[in-house]
Amino acid sequence: MTLLVREVQTKDAQGIVNILNPIIEEGLFTVLDITFSVEEEAQFIQDFPERGVFHVALNEESSNVVGFQNVEPFAAYTHAFDHVGIIGTFVDARCRRQGVASSLFEATFDLARSKGYEKLFAYVREDNPNALATYLKQGFEVVGTAKKHAKVRDKYIDEILIEKFL
């Protein structure tokens, strides 16, 4: 599969929802627990912070969205965290282990640096070792564990806190 990574557009909302909603419904890889309509996702894209980074990975042959990644500012209530972003990564289940995440990280790291980010931070479910391994491969380091940090479907989930300095 040949990939094209570019900044998100509102027309990508359907492709993003096609990836995200099955992951949410499965209840295993994210703490998100409510699915999104195409309209809600399009609004999210439209309202995405100007300092944010939001990329999609497309299968060049089909033009289908096969993954996406975003970075949002860590906090808006103080400038003390302006150098820190929260990163999230999602890849279509049928396209995992094909370089989608690696391509997204490369583009995201470059754009995040240019927007003034010095550090990226993420929460990864403790019961999602594949996601953790993906982030660690990209140079993230574990900085701690938040015990019972999420409750999904009446089950407490610990989250691993990771960070990477750009």
CNS distance restraints for C-alpha pairs under 8 A (distance, minus, plus):
assign (resid   1 and name CA) (resid  59 and name CA) 6.43 0.50 0.50
assign (resid   1 and name CA) (resid  60 and name CA) 7.59 0.50 0.50
assign (resid   1 and name CA) (resid  61 and name CA) 7.72 0.50 0.50
assign (resid   1 and name CA) (resid  98 and name CA) 7.68 0.50 0.50
assign (resid   2 and name CA) (resid  59 and name CA) 5.94 0.50 0.50
assign (resid   2 and name CA) (resid  60 and name CA) 5.56 0.50 0.50
assign (resid   2 and name CA) (resid  61 and name CA) 7.14 0.50 0.50
assign (resid   3 and name CA) (resid  57 and name CA) 6.32 0.50 0.50
assign (resid   3 and name CA) (resid  58 and name CA) 5.55 0.50 0.50
assign (resid   3 and name CA) (resid  59 and name CA) 4.99 0.50 0.50
assign (resid   3 and name CA) (resid  60 and name CA) 5.46 0.50 0.50
assign (resid   3 and name CA) (resid 100 and name CA) 7.33 0.50 0.50
assign (resid   3 and name CA) (resid 103 and name CA) 7.82 0.50 0.50
assign (resid   4 and name CA) (resid  57 and name CA) 5.62 0.50 0.50
assign (resid   4 and name CA) (resid  58 and name CA) 5.10 0.50 0.50
assign (resid   4 and name CA) (resid  59 and name CA) 6.56 0.50 0.50
assign (resid   4 and name CA) (resid  60 and name CA) 5.95 0.50 0.50
assign (resid   5 and name CA) (resid  55 and name CA) 6.53 0.50 0.50
assign (resid   5 and name CA) (resid  56 and name CA) 5.66 0.50 0.50
assign (resid   5 and name CA) (resid  57 and name CA) 4.40 0.50 0.50
assign (resid   5 and name CA) (resid  58 and name CA) 6.25 0.50 0.50
assign (resid   5 and name CA) (resid 103 and name CA) 6.96 0.50 0.50
assign (resid   5 and name CA) (resid 104 and name CA) 6.52 0.50 0.50
assign (resid   5 and name CA) (resid 107 and name CA) 7.15 0.50 0.50
assign (resid   6 and name CA) (resid  55 and name CA) 5.46 0.50 0.50
assign (resid   6 and name CA) (resid  56 and name CA) 5.73 0.50 0.50
assign (resid   6 and name CA) (resid  57 and name CA) 6.72 0.50 0.50
assign (resid   7 and name CA) (resid  53 and name CA) 7.69 0.50 0.50
assign (resid   7 and name CA) (resid  54 and name CA) 5.76 0.50 0.50
assign (resid   7 and name CA) (resid  55 and name CA) 4.39 0.50 0.50
assign (resid   7 and name CA) (resid  56 and name CA) 6.21 0.50 0.50
assign (resid   8 and name CA) (resid  12 and name CA) 6.49 0.50 0.50
assign (resid   8 and name CA) (resid  45 and name CA) 7.41 0.50 0.50
assign (resid   8 and name CA) (resid  54 and name CA) 5.68 0.50 0.50
assign (resid   8 and name CA) (resid  55 and name CA) 5.13 0.50 0.50
assign (resid   8 and name CA) (resid  56 and name CA) 5.60 0.50 0.50
assign (resid   9 and name CA) (resid  13 and name CA) 7.66 0.50 0.50
assign (resid   9 and name CA) (resid  45 and name CA) 7.09 0.50 0.50
assign (resid  10 and name CA) (resid  42 and name CA) 5.07 0.50 0.50
assign (resid  10 and name CA) (resid  43 and name CA) 7.85 0.50 0.50
assign (resid  10 and name CA) (resid  45 and name CA) 5.93 0.50 0.50
assign (resid  10 and name CA) (resid  46 and name CA) 6.59 0.50 0.50
assign (resid  11 and name CA) (resid  42 and name CA) 7.41 0.50 0.50
assign (resid  12 and name CA) (resid  16 and name CA) 6.20 0.50 0.50
assign (resid  12 and name CA) (resid  42 and name CA) 7.78 0.50 0.50
assign (resid  12 and name CA) (resid  56 and name CA) 7.92 0.50 0.50
assign (resid  12 and name CA) (resid  65 and name CA) 7.21 0.50 0.50
assign (resid  13 and name CA) (resid  17 and name CA) 6.12 0.50 0.50
assign (resid  13 and name CA) (resid  38 and name CA) 5.56 0.50 0.50
assign (resid  13 and name CA) (resid  39 and name CA) 7.60 0.50 0.50
assign (resid  13 and name CA) (resid  41 and name CA) 5.39 0.50 0.50
assign (resid  13 and name CA) (resid  42 and name CA) 5.14 0.50 0.50
assign (resid  13 and name CA) (resid  45 and name CA) 7.64 0.50 0.50
assign (resid  14 and name CA) (resid  18 and name CA) 6.10 0.50 0.50
assign (resid  14 and name CA) (resid  38 and name CA) 5.40 0.50 0.50
assign (resid  14 and name CA) (resid  41 and name CA) 7.90 0.50 0.50
assign (resid  15 and name CA) (resid  19 and name CA) 6.55 0.50 0.50
assign (resid  15 and name CA) (resid  64 and name CA) 6.66 0.50 0.50
assign (resid  15 and name CA) (resid  65 and name CA) 5.10 0.50 0.50
assign (resid  15 and name CA) (resid  66 and name CA) 7.69 0.50 0.50
assign (resid  16 and name CA) (resid  20 and name CA) 5.98 0.50 0.50
assign (resid  16 and name CA) (resid  41 and name CA) 7.75 0.50 0.50
assign (resid  16 and name CA) (resid  65 and name CA) 6.67 0.50 0.50
assign (resid  16 and name CA) (resid  67 and name CA) 7.48 0.50 0.50
assign (resid  16 and name CA) (resid  68 and name CA) 7.14 0.50 0.50
assign (resid  17 and name CA) (resid  21 and name CA) 5.53 0.50 0.50
assign (resid  17 and name CA) (resid  36 and name CA) 6.55 0.50 0.50
assign (resid  17 and name CA) (resid  37 and name CA) 7.03 0.50 0.50
assign (resid  17 and name CA) (resid  38 and name CA) 6.32 0.50 0.50
assign (resid  17 and name CA) (resid  41 and name CA) 7.06 0.50 0.50
assign (resid  18 and name CA) (resid  22 and name CA) 7.04 0.50 0.50
assign (resid  19 and name CA) (resid  23 and name CA) 6.83 0.50 0.50
assign (resid  19 and name CA) (resid  66 and name CA) 7.36 0.50 0.50
assign (resid  19 and name CA) (resid  67 and name CA) 7.29 0.50 0.50
assign (resid  19 and name CA) (resid  90 and name CA) 7.45 0.50 0.50
assign (resid  19 and name CA) (resid  91 and name CA) 6.92 0.50 0.50
assign (resid  19 and name CA) (resid  92 and name CA) 5.22 0.50 0.50
assign (resid  19 and name CA) (resid  93 and name CA) 7.78 0.50 0.50
assign (resid  20 and name CA) (resid  24 and name CA) 6.24 0.50 0.50
assign (resid  20 and name CA) (resid  35 and name CA) 7.72 0.50 0.50
assign (resid  20 and name CA) (resid  90 and name CA) 7.14 0.50 0.50
assign (resid  21 and name CA) (resid  25 and name CA) 5.99 0.50 0.50
assign (resid  21 and name CA) (resid  35 and name CA) 5.23 0.50 0.50
assign (resid  21 and name CA) (resid  36 and name CA) 6.68 0.50 0.50
assign (resid  22 and name CA) (resid  26 and name CA) 6.05 0.50 0.50
assign (resid  23 and name CA) (resid  27 and name CA) 6.53 0.50 0.50
assign (resid  23 and name CA) (resid  28 and name CA) 7.21 0.50 0.50
assign (resid  23 and name CA) (resid  29 and name CA) 6.52 0.50 0.50
assign (resid  23 and name CA) (resid  30 and name CA) 7.11 0.50 0.50
assign (resid  24 and name CA) (resid  28 and name CA) 7.58 0.50 0.50
assign (resid  24 and name CA) (resid  29 and name CA) 7.54 0.50 0.50
assign (resid  24 and name CA) (resid  30 and name CA) 6.47 0.50 0.50
assign (resid  24 and name CA) (resid  31 and name CA) 7.79 0.50 0.50
assign (resid  24 and name CA) (resid  32 and name CA) 5.95 0.50 0.50
assign (resid  24 and name CA) (resid  33 and name CA) 5.72 0.50 0.50
assign (resid  24 and name CA) (resid  34 and name CA) 6.86 0.50 0.50
assign (resid  24 and name CA) (resid  35 and name CA) 6.32 0.50 0.50
assign (resid  25 and name CA) (resid  33 and name CA) 7.40 0.50 0.50
assign (resid  25 and name CA) (resid  35 and name CA) 7.27 0.50 0.50
assign (resid  27 and name CA) (resid  31 and name CA) 7.50 0.50 0.50
assign (resid  27 and name CA) (resid  33 and name CA) 7.10 0.50 0.50
assign (resid  27 and name CA) (resid 152 and name CA) 7.31 0.50 0.50
assign (resid  27 and name CA) (resid 153 and name CA) 7.78 0.50 0.50
assign (resid  28 and name CA) (resid 127 and name CA) 7.84 0.50 0.50
assign (resid  28 and name CA) (resid 128 and name CA) 7.51 0.50 0.50
assign (resid  29 and name CA) (resid 125 and name CA) 6.90 0.50 0.50
assign (resid  29 and name CA) (resid 127 and name CA) 7.90 0.50 0.50
assign (resid  29 and name CA) (resid 128 and name CA) 6.04 0.50 0.50
assign (resid  30 and name CA) (resid 124 and name CA) 7.94 0.50 0.50
assign (resid  30 and name CA) (resid 125 and name CA) 6.92 0.50 0.50
assign (resid  31 and name CA) (resid 125 and name CA) 7.60 0.50 0.50
assign (resid  31 and name CA) (resid 150 and name CA) 6.63 0.50 0.50
assign (resid  31 and name CA) (resid 151 and name CA) 7.74 0.50 0.50
assign (resid  31 and name CA) (resid 152 and name CA) 6.44 0.50 0.50
assign (resid  33 and name CA) (resid 152 and name CA) 6.79 0.50 0.50
assign (resid  36 and name CA) (resid  40 and name CA) 5.99 0.50 0.50
assign (resid  36 and name CA) (resid  41 and name CA) 6.38 0.50 0.50
assign (resid  37 and name CA) (resid  41 and name CA) 6.31 0.50 0.50
assign (resid  38 and name CA) (resid  42 and name CA) 6.08 0.50 0.50
assign (resid  39 and name CA) (resid  43 and name CA) 6.19 0.50 0.50
assign (resid  40 and name CA) (resid  44 and name CA) 6.17 0.50 0.50
assign (resid  41 and name CA) (resid  45 and name CA) 6.20 0.50 0.50
assign (resid  42 and name CA) (resid  46 and name CA) 6.14 0.50 0.50
assign (resid  43 and name CA) (resid  47 and name CA) 6.02 0.50 0.50
assign (resid  44 and name CA) (resid  48 and name CA) 5.84 0.50 0.50
assign (resid  48 and name CA) (resid  52 and name CA) 6.70 0.50 0.50
assign (resid  49 and name CA) (resid  72 and name CA) 6.89 0.50 0.50
assign (resid  49 and name CA) (resid  73 and name CA) 7.77 0.50 0.50
assign (resid  51 and name CA) (resid  72 and name CA) 7.38 0.50 0.50
assign (resid  51 and name CA) (resid  73 and name CA) 7.08 0.50 0.50
assign (resid  51 and name CA) (resid 115 and name CA) 6.34 0.50 0.50
assign (resid  52 and name CA) (resid  70 and name CA) 7.24 0.50 0.50
assign (resid  52 and name CA) (resid  71 and name CA) 5.43 0.50 0.50
assign (resid  52 and name CA) (resid  72 and name CA) 4.77 0.50 0.50
assign (resid  52 and name CA) (resid  73 and name CA) 6.44 0.50 0.50
assign (resid  52 and name CA) (resid 112 and name CA) 7.82 0.50 0.50
assign (resid  53 and name CA) (resid  69 and name CA) 7.99 0.50 0.50
assign (resid  53 and name CA) (resid  70 and name CA) 5.32 0.50 0.50
assign (resid  53 and name CA) (resid  71 and name CA) 4.90 0.50 0.50
assign (resid  53 and name CA) (resid  72 and name CA) 6.74 0.50 0.50
assign (resid  53 and name CA) (resid 108 and name CA) 6.66 0.50 0.50
assign (resid  53 and name CA) (resid 111 and name CA) 6.88 0.50 0.50
assign (resid  53 and name CA) (resid 112 and name CA) 6.39 0.50 0.50
assign (resid  54 and name CA) (resid  68 and name CA) 7.39 0.50 0.50
assign (resid  54 and name CA) (resid  69 and name CA) 5.83 0.50 0.50
assign (resid  54 and name CA) (resid  70 and name CA) 4.20 0.50 0.50
assign (resid  54 and name CA) (resid  71 and name CA) 6.39 0.50 0.50
assign (resid  54 and name CA) (resid 108 and name CA) 7.66 0.50 0.50
assign (resid  55 and name CA) (resid  68 and name CA) 5.57 0.50 0.50
assign (resid  55 and name CA) (resid  69 and name CA) 5.37 0.50 0.50
assign (resid  55 and name CA) (resid  70 and name CA) 6.25 0.50 0.50
assign (resid  55 and name CA) (resid 104 and name CA) 6.83 0.50 0.50
assign (resid  55 and name CA) (resid 107 and name CA) 7.74 0.50 0.50
assign (resid  55 and name CA) (resid 108 and name CA) 6.98 0.50 0.50
assign (resid  56 and name CA) (resid  65 and name CA) 6.47 0.50 0.50
assign (resid  56 and name CA) (resid  66 and name CA) 7.60 0.50 0.50
assign (resid  56 and name CA) (resid  67 and name CA) 5.79 0.50 0.50
assign (resid  56 and name CA) (resid  68 and name CA) 4.23 0.50 0.50
assign (resid  56 and name CA) (resid  69 and name CA) 6.53 0.50 0.50
assign (resid  56 and name CA) (resid 104 and name CA) 7.35 0.50 0.50
assign (resid  57 and name CA) (resid  65 and name CA) 5.75 0.50 0.50
assign (resid  57 and name CA) (resid  66 and name CA) 5.66 0.50 0.50
assign (resid  57 and name CA) (resid  67 and name CA) 5.04 0.50 0.50
assign (resid  57 and name CA) (resid  68 and name CA) 5.90 0.50 0.50
assign (resid  57 and name CA) (resid 100 and name CA) 6.67 0.50 0.50
assign (resid  57 and name CA) (resid 103 and name CA) 7.64 0.50 0.50
assign (resid  57 and name CA) (resid 104 and name CA) 6.62 0.50 0.50
assign (resid  58 and name CA) (resid  62 and name CA) 7.92 0.50 0.50
assign (resid  58 and name CA) (resid  63 and name CA) 5.47 0.50 0.50
assign (resid  58 and name CA) (resid  64 and name CA) 5.35 0.50 0.50
assign (resid  58 and name CA) (resid  65 and name CA) 4.48 0.50 0.50
assign (resid  58 and name CA) (resid  66 and name CA) 5.56 0.50 0.50
assign (resid  58 and name CA) (resid  67 and name CA) 7.21 0.50 0.50
assign (resid  59 and name CA) (resid  63 and name CA) 5.18 0.50 0.50
assign (resid  59 and name CA) (resid  64 and name CA) 5.45 0.50 0.50
assign (resid  59 and name CA) (resid  65 and name CA) 6.52 0.50 0.50
assign (resid  59 and name CA) (resid  66 and name CA) 6.40 0.50 0.50
assign (resid  60 and name CA) (resid  64 and name CA) 7.60 0.50 0.50
assign (resid  66 and name CA) (resid  91 and name CA) 5.98 0.50 0.50
assign (resid  66 and name CA) (resid  92 and name CA) 5.21 0.50 0.50
assign (resid  66 and name CA) (resid  95 and name CA) 6.59 0.50 0.50
assign (resid  66 and name CA) (resid 100 and name CA) 7.37 0.50 0.50
assign (resid  67 and name CA) (resid  89 and name CA) 7.63 0.50 0.50
assign (resid  67 and name CA) (resid  90 and name CA) 5.51 0.50 0.50
assign (resid  67 and name CA) (resid  91 and name CA) 4.07 0.50 0.50
assign (resid  67 and name CA) (resid  92 and name CA) 5.77 0.50 0.50
assign (resid  67 and name CA) (resid 100 and name CA) 6.51 0.50 0.50
assign (resid  67 and name CA) (resid 101 and name CA) 7.28 0.50 0.50
assign (resid  67 and name CA) (resid 104 and name CA) 7.94 0.50 0.50
assign (resid  68 and name CA) (resid  89 and name CA) 6.02 0.50 0.50
assign (resid  68 and name CA) (resid  90 and name CA) 5.46 0.50 0.50
assign (resid  68 and name CA) (resid  91 and name CA) 6.50 0.50 0.50
assign (resid  68 and name CA) (resid 104 and name CA) 7.10 0.50 0.50
assign (resid  69 and name CA) (resid  87 and name CA) 7.13 0.50 0.50
assign (resid  69 and name CA) (resid  88 and name CA) 5.52 0.50 0.50
assign (resid  69 and name CA) (resid  89 and name CA) 4.39 0.50 0.50
assign (resid  69 and name CA) (resid  90 and name CA) 6.31 0.50 0.50
assign (resid  69 and name CA) (resid 104 and name CA) 6.49 0.50 0.50
assign (resid  69 and name CA) (resid 105 and name CA) 7.83 0.50 0.50
assign (resid  69 and name CA) (resid 108 and name CA) 7.58 0.50 0.50
assign (resid  70 and name CA) (resid  86 and name CA) 7.98 0.50 0.50
assign (resid  70 and name CA) (resid  87 and name CA) 5.59 0.50 0.50
assign (resid  70 and name CA) (resid  88 and name CA) 5.48 0.50 0.50
assign (resid  70 and name CA) (resid  89 and name CA) 6.78 0.50 0.50
assign (resid  70 and name CA) (resid 108 and name CA) 7.68 0.50 0.50
assign (resid  71 and name CA) (resid  85 and name CA) 5.65 0.50 0.50
assign (resid  71 and name CA) (resid  86 and name CA) 5.24 0.50 0.50
assign (resid  71 and name CA) (resid  87 and name CA) 4.38 0.50 0.50
assign (resid  71 and name CA) (resid  88 and name CA) 6.63 0.50 0.50
assign (resid  71 and name CA) (resid 108 and name CA) 7.92 0.50 0.50
assign (resid  71 and name CA) (resid 112 and name CA) 7.65 0.50 0.50
assign (resid  71 and name CA) (resid 120 and name CA) 7.89 0.50 0.50
assign (resid  72 and name CA) (resid  85 and name CA) 5.34 0.50 0.50
assign (resid  72 and name CA) (resid  86 and name CA) 5.29 0.50 0.50
assign (resid  72 and name CA) (resid  87 and name CA) 6.72 0.50 0.50
assign (resid  73 and name CA) (resid  81 and name CA) 7.82 0.50 0.50
assign (resid  73 and name CA) (resid  82 and name CA) 6.71 0.50 0.50
assign (resid  73 and name CA) (resid  84 and name CA) 6.37 0.50 0.50
assign (resid  73 and name CA) (resid  85 and name CA) 4.58 0.50 0.50
assign (resid  73 and name CA) (resid  86 and name CA) 6.28 0.50 0.50
assign (resid  74 and name CA) (resid  81 and name CA) 6.28 0.50 0.50
assign (resid  74 and name CA) (resid  82 and name CA) 7.22 0.50 0.50
assign (resid  74 and name CA) (resid  84 and name CA) 5.57 0.50 0.50
assign (resid  74 and name CA) (resid  85 and name CA) 4.84 0.50 0.50
assign (resid  74 and name CA) (resid  86 and name CA) 5.54 0.50 0.50
assign (resid  75 and name CA) (resid  79 and name CA) 7.94 0.50 0.50
assign (resid  75 and name CA) (resid  81 and name CA) 6.26 0.50 0.50
assign (resid  75 and name CA) (resid  82 and name CA) 7.41 0.50 0.50
assign (resid  78 and name CA) (resid  82 and name CA) 7.77 0.50 0.50
assign (resid  82 and name CA) (resid 116 and name CA) 7.79 0.50 0.50
assign (resid  82 and name CA) (resid 117 and name CA) 7.20 0.50 0.50
assign (resid  83 and name CA) (resid 116 and name CA) 6.06 0.50 0.50
assign (resid  83 and name CA) (resid 117 and name CA) 4.42 0.50 0.50
assign (resid  83 and name CA) (resid 118 and name CA) 5.14 0.50 0.50
assign (resid  83 and name CA) (resid 119 and name CA) 6.32 0.50 0.50
assign (resid  84 and name CA) (resid 117 and name CA) 5.66 0.50 0.50
assign (resid  84 and name CA) (resid 118 and name CA) 6.23 0.50 0.50
assign (resid  84 and name CA) (resid 119 and name CA) 4.91 0.50 0.50
assign (resid  84 and name CA) (resid 120 and name CA) 5.69 0.50 0.50
assign (resid  84 and name CA) (resid 121 and name CA) 7.07 0.50 0.50
assign (resid  85 and name CA) (resid 117 and name CA) 6.51 0.50 0.50
assign (resid  85 and name CA) (resid 119 and name CA) 6.44 0.50 0.50
assign (resid  85 and name CA) (resid 120 and name CA) 4.83 0.50 0.50
assign (resid  85 and name CA) (resid 121 and name CA) 6.05 0.50 0.50
assign (resid  86 and name CA) (resid 120 and name CA) 5.74 0.50 0.50
assign (resid  86 and name CA) (resid 121 and name CA) 4.86 0.50 0.50
assign (resid  86 and name CA) (resid 122 and name CA) 5.59 0.50 0.50
assign (resid  87 and name CA) (resid 120 and name CA) 6.28 0.50 0.50
assign (resid  87 and name CA) (resid 121 and name CA) 6.11 0.50 0.50
assign (resid  87 and name CA) (resid 122 and name CA) 5.51 0.50 0.50
assign (resid  88 and name CA) (resid 122 and name CA) 6.84 0.50 0.50
assign (resid  89 and name CA) (resid 101 and name CA) 7.29 0.50 0.50
assign (resid  90 and name CA) (resid 101 and name CA) 7.88 0.50 0.50
assign (resid  91 and name CA) (resid  95 and name CA) 6.71 0.50 0.50
assign (resid  91 and name CA) (resid  96 and name CA) 6.24 0.50 0.50
assign (resid  91 and name CA) (resid 100 and name CA) 6.97 0.50 0.50
assign (resid  91 and name CA) (resid 101 and name CA) 6.90 0.50 0.50
assign (resid  92 and name CA) (resid  96 and name CA) 6.54 0.50 0.50
assign (resid  95 and name CA) (resid 100 and name CA) 7.24 0.50 0.50
assign (resid  96 and name CA) (resid 100 and name CA) 6.96 0.50 0.50
assign (resid  96 and name CA) (resid 101 and name CA) 7.97 0.50 0.50
assign (resid  99 and name CA) (resid 103 and name CA) 6.12 0.50 0.50
assign (resid 100 and name CA) (resid 104 and name CA) 6.30 0.50 0.50
assign (resid 101 and name CA) (resid 105 and name CA) 6.09 0.50 0.50
assign (resid 101 and name CA) (resid 134 and name CA) 7.77 0.50 0.50
assign (resid 102 and name CA) (resid 106 and name CA) 6.28 0.50 0.50
assign (resid 102 and name CA) (resid 138 and name CA) 7.73 0.50 0.50
assign (resid 103 and name CA) (resid 107 and name CA) 6.53 0.50 0.50
assign (resid 104 and name CA) (resid 108 and name CA) 5.96 0.50 0.50
assign (resid 105 and name CA) (resid 109 and name CA) 5.83 0.50 0.50
assign (resid 105 and name CA) (resid 138 and name CA) 7.55 0.50 0.50
assign (resid 106 and name CA) (resid 110 and name CA) 6.50 0.50 0.50
assign (resid 107 and name CA) (resid 111 and name CA) 6.35 0.50 0.50
assign (resid 108 and name CA) (resid 112 and name CA) 5.82 0.50 0.50
assign (resid 109 and name CA) (resid 113 and name CA) 6.17 0.50 0.50
assign (resid 109 and name CA) (resid 166 and name CA) 6.98 0.50 0.50
assign (resid 110 and name CA) (resid 114 and name CA) 6.45 0.50 0.50
assign (resid 111 and name CA) (resid 115 and name CA) 6.29 0.50 0.50
assign (resid 112 and name CA) (resid 116 and name CA) 6.53 0.50 0.50
assign (resid 112 and name CA) (resid 117 and name CA) 5.34 0.50 0.50
assign (resid 112 and name CA) (resid 118 and name CA) 7.92 0.50 0.50
assign (resid 113 and name CA) (resid 117 and name CA) 5.06 0.50 0.50
assign (resid 113 and name CA) (resid 118 and name CA) 6.39 0.50 0.50
assign (resid 113 and name CA) (resid 166 and name CA) 6.75 0.50 0.50
assign (resid 117 and name CA) (resid 166 and name CA) 7.47 0.50 0.50
assign (resid 118 and name CA) (resid 165 and name CA) 5.77 0.50 0.50
assign (resid 118 and name CA) (resid 166 and name CA) 5.15 0.50 0.50
assign (resid 119 and name CA) (resid 163 and name CA) 6.85 0.50 0.50
assign (resid 119 and name CA) (resid 164 and name CA) 5.56 0.50 0.50
assign (resid 119 and name CA) (resid 165 and name CA) 4.30 0.50 0.50
assign (resid 119 and name CA) (resid 166 and name CA) 5.60 0.50 0.50
assign (resid 120 and name CA) (resid 163 and name CA) 5.51 0.50 0.50
assign (resid 120 and name CA) (resid 164 and name CA) 5.27 0.50 0.50
assign (resid 120 and name CA) (resid 165 and name CA) 6.47 0.50 0.50
assign (resid 120 and name CA) (resid 166 and name CA) 7.42 0.50 0.50
assign (resid 121 and name CA) (resid 161 and name CA) 7.36 0.50 0.50
assign (resid 121 and name CA) (resid 162 and name CA) 5.76 0.50 0.50
assign (resid 121 and name CA) (resid 163 and name CA) 4.36 0.50 0.50
assign (resid 121 and name CA) (resid 164 and name CA) 6.62 0.50 0.50
assign (resid 122 and name CA) (resid 161 and name CA) 5.96 0.50 0.50
assign (resid 122 and name CA) (resid 162 and name CA) 5.35 0.50 0.50
assign (resid 122 and name CA) (resid 163 and name CA) 6.34 0.50 0.50
assign (resid 123 and name CA) (resid 159 and name CA) 5.80 0.50 0.50
assign (resid 123 and name CA) (resid 160 and name CA) 5.60 0.50 0.50
assign (resid 123 and name CA) (resid 161 and name CA) 4.84 0.50 0.50
assign (resid 123 and name CA) (resid 162 and name CA) 6.40 0.50 0.50
assign (resid 124 and name CA) (resid 128 and name CA) 7.02 0.50 0.50
assign (resid 124 and name CA) (resid 131 and name CA) 7.02 0.50 0.50
assign (resid 124 and name CA) (resid 132 and name CA) 6.36 0.50 0.50
assign (resid 124 and name CA) (resid 159 and name CA) 5.36 0.50 0.50
assign (resid 124 and name CA) (resid 160 and name CA) 5.09 0.50 0.50
assign (resid 124 and name CA) (resid 161 and name CA) 6.59 0.50 0.50
assign (resid 124 and name CA) (resid 162 and name CA) 7.63 0.50 0.50
assign (resid 125 and name CA) (resid 157 and name CA) 6.80 0.50 0.50
assign (resid 125 and name CA) (resid 158 and name CA) 6.24 0.50 0.50
assign (resid 125 and name CA) (resid 159 and name CA) 4.52 0.50 0.50
assign (resid 125 and name CA) (resid 160 and name CA) 6.12 0.50 0.50
assign (resid 126 and name CA) (resid 157 and name CA) 7.09 0.50 0.50
assign (resid 126 and name CA) (resid 158 and name CA) 5.53 0.50 0.50
assign (resid 126 and name CA) (resid 159 and name CA) 5.17 0.50 0.50
assign (resid 126 and name CA) (resid 160 and name CA) 5.69 0.50 0.50
assign (resid 127 and name CA) (resid 157 and name CA) 7.79 0.50 0.50
assign (resid 127 and name CA) (resid 158 and name CA) 7.96 0.50 0.50
assign (resid 128 and name CA) (resid 132 and name CA) 6.56 0.50 0.50
assign (resid 129 and name CA) (resid 133 and name CA) 6.03 0.50 0.50
assign (resid 130 and name CA) (resid 134 and name CA) 6.20 0.50 0.50
assign (resid 131 and name CA) (resid 135 and name CA) 6.37 0.50 0.50
assign (resid 132 and name CA) (resid 136 and name CA) 6.11 0.50 0.50
assign (resid 133 and name CA) (resid 137 and name CA) 6.04 0.50 0.50
assign (resid 134 and name CA) (resid 138 and name CA) 6.63 0.50 0.50
assign (resid 135 and name CA) (resid 139 and name CA) 6.73 0.50 0.50
assign (resid 135 and name CA) (resid 140 and name CA) 5.56 0.50 0.50
assign (resid 136 and name CA) (resid 140 and name CA) 4.69 0.50 0.50
assign (resid 136 and name CA) (resid 141 and name CA) 6.17 0.50 0.50
assign (resid 139 and name CA) (resid 164 and name CA) 6.24 0.50 0.50
assign (resid 140 and name CA) (resid 162 and name CA) 6.03 0.50 0.50
assign (resid 140 and name CA) (resid 163 and name CA) 5.14 0.50 0.50
assign (resid 140 and name CA) (resid 164 and name CA) 4.47 0.50 0.50
assign (resid 140 and name CA) (resid 165 and name CA) 7.91 0.50 0.50
assign (resid 141 and name CA) (resid 162 and name CA) 5.30 0.50 0.50
assign (resid 141 and name CA) (resid 163 and name CA) 5.48 0.50 0.50
assign (resid 141 and name CA) (resid 164 and name CA) 6.35 0.50 0.50
assign (resid 142 and name CA) (resid 160 and name CA) 6.89 0.50 0.50
assign (resid 142 and name CA) (resid 161 and name CA) 5.91 0.50 0.50
assign (resid 142 and name CA) (resid 162 and name CA) 4.40 0.50 0.50
assign (resid 142 and name CA) (resid 163 and name CA) 6.70 0.50 0.50
assign (resid 143 and name CA) (resid 160 and name CA) 7.74 0.50 0.50
assign (resid 143 and name CA) (resid 161 and name CA) 5.60 0.50 0.50
assign (resid 143 and name CA) (resid 162 and name CA) 5.45 0.50 0.50
assign (resid 143 and name CA) (resid 163 and name CA) 6.99 0.50 0.50
assign (resid 144 and name CA) (resid 160 and name CA) 6.00 0.50 0.50
assign (resid 144 and name CA) (resid 161 and name CA) 5.19 0.50 0.50
assign (resid 144 and name CA) (resid 162 and name CA) 7.24 0.50 0.50
assign (resid 145 and name CA) (resid 158 and name CA) 6.70 0.50 0.50
assign (resid 145 and name CA) (resid 159 and name CA) 5.69 0.50 0.50
assign (resid 145 and name CA) (resid 160 and name CA) 4.53 0.50 0.50
assign (resid 145 and name CA) (resid 161 and name CA) 5.74 0.50 0.50
assign (resid 146 and name CA) (resid 158 and name CA) 5.63 0.50 0.50
assign (resid 146 and name CA) (resid 159 and name CA) 5.18 0.50 0.50
assign (resid 146 and name CA) (resid 160 and name CA) 6.35 0.50 0.50
assign (resid 146 and name CA) (resid 161 and name CA) 7.11 0.50 0.50
assign (resid 147 and name CA) (resid 157 and name CA) 7.17 0.50 0.50
assign (resid 147 and name CA) (resid 158 and name CA) 4.53 0.50 0.50
assign (resid 147 and name CA) (resid 159 and name CA) 6.63 0.50 0.50
assign (resid 148 and name CA) (resid 156 and name CA) 4.98 0.50 0.50
assign (resid 148 and name CA) (resid 157 and name CA) 4.99 0.50 0.50
assign (resid 148 and name CA) (resid 158 and name CA) 4.71 0.50 0.50
assign (resid 148 and name CA) (resid 159 and name CA) 7.52 0.50 0.50
assign (resid 149 and name CA) (resid 156 and name CA) 7.11 0.50 0.50
assign (resid 149 and name CA) (resid 157 and name CA) 6.04 0.50 0.50
assign (resid 149 and name CA) (resid 158 and name CA) 5.36 0.50 0.50
assign (resid 149 and name CA) (resid 159 and name CA) 6.07 0.50 0.50
assign (resid 150 and name CA) (resid 156 and name CA) 5.72 0.50 0.50
assign (resid 150 and name CA) (resid 157 and name CA) 5.11 0.50 0.50
assign (resid 150 and name CA) (resid 158 and name CA) 6.68 0.50 0.50
assign (resid 150 and name CA) (resid 159 and name CA) 7.44 0.50 0.50
assign (resid 151 and name CA) (resid 155 and name CA) 5.25 0.50 0.50
assign (resid 151 and name CA) (resid 156 and name CA) 4.36 0.50 0.50
assign (resid 151 and name CA) (resid 157 and name CA) 5.92 0.50 0.50
assign (resid 152 and name CA) (resid 156 and name CA) 6.54 0.50 0.50
assign (resid 152 and name CA) (resid 157 and name CA) 7.29 0.50 0.50
